[in-house]
Amino acid sequence: MYELTKSEYEIVNLLWTHDRPLSRTEIINLSPNRTWKPNTLHRLLNSLIEKGIVSVDGIVRTGGKFGRCYTTELTQEEFIALQMQNGIANTKKPPNSFLKVFSSFINTKDKSINKETLNEMMRILEVKIEEIE
């Protein structure tokens, strides 16, 4: 399970939002509500690299200096799925806990879960069943 600090999550979310590698300068500029100093941001990025969530994706020239660009190793959806899987695995609930969580998602009053969404979910499940057989 990936345990992120609030600041780490903000950086990863920024990378997801922009869906492209970002330099430290860009991360600072795209975070106007944060006052990260370069050393603080450097430590946060290194921590994310150690956790395997962020990686270096090349070098760019910013001003007169060269700097690294950072990208995520997981999509936001993959990250959420892993968090959920690990959360379920770490509970003392019976093995069918995943089914209960899945069922609760489907049975929410969220209007985005419509017939089209359910049909797509069924298609994904059918593909997975074929893979298992």
N, C-alpha and C positions, 0 to 999 in steps of 0.2 A: 504494500500500500504506500502510495506517495503522500507523505505528510508535508504540506507546504505551509510556510508562514504567509501571512496576509500579503506582504510585499512580494514574495516569490510568486504567489498566485496572480498578483496584479501584472507582473512581468510576463508570465506565461499567457495570461488572458490577452494582453496587448499583442503578443506574437500571433495568437490565434485570430484576433480581430483583423490584423493587417495581412495575414495569410502570406507572408513573405519574410525572408531573413531581415533582421534589423540590427543596426550597429548600436553601440552604447549611446552615441550622440542622439540617434533617432529615438531610442527608448526614453532618454531624458526629455527630449523635445516633445514627444507624444504623451508625456505624463505631466501636464502643467500643474496638477494638484499635488504633485509629489516634489519634495526637495531633496532627492537623492544626490549625494555627492558622488563623484566618480569612483572613489574607493569603496563606498558602500555598495554601489551598483556592481562593481567588479566582484565583491564578495558574494552578493546575491546570485549573480550569473554563474560563478564558480560552484556554488552550492547546488544550483539547478543542474549543472553539468554532472556533478558527482552523483546526483540522484537519478541521472539518466533521462531527464525530462527535456533538457535543452542541449543542443550541440553547437559547435562552431561550424558555420557554413560559408567559410571563405573570408577573404580580407578585402576591405574597401578603403579608398582614400577619402578621408574627411578633413577638409582644410589642408593643412600641410603635413598631416600625420596619416599613418595607416592604422586601421582598426579592424577588429574582428566583427563579423556578422553572426548573429545567433538565430537559430530556428528551433522549433519544437520537434521532438521525436515522436510525439503522439498527437493525434487530432483531439479536439475537445471531447468528441463523442467517445473515443477510445479511453481517454482519461476518466471520464465519468463512469464508463462501464467497468473499468478496473477498480475504481473506488467502490462501486456498488458490489462487485464480486467479492472484494476483500472485506467489505463491511459485513456482507452476509456470511462469509466463511468464518469471520471472527465472532459471530454471535453464538449463543448457546441454543439456538433454535433448531428444530428438526431439519433434515435434509431438504424438505420441500419448501424451504423459506424462499428460494428463488422464484418458485411458482407463485407464491403469495405476493411477492414484490411485483412481479410481472403482471399479475392479475390486478393489483391495485393501480398500476399505471394505466392499464386499459380501461378500468372502471372509473377513472376520474371524470369530473365534469368538464374537463378541458375540451374546448370546441375543436382543437386541432386534430383530435382523434376522430376521424370520420371513416366512412366506408372505404374510401381510397387508401387511407393510411392502413387500415386493417387488412385490406387486400395485399398491400405491399409487404406487410408483416408476415402474412400467410405465405407469400412467395419466398421470402427469406427463410422461413421455417422449413418449407418444402425442400429448398436447396440444401439446407443443413441436414435434414433427414436423409436425403440421397447420399450426402457425403459420409454419413455414419454407417449406412447399410452396406 
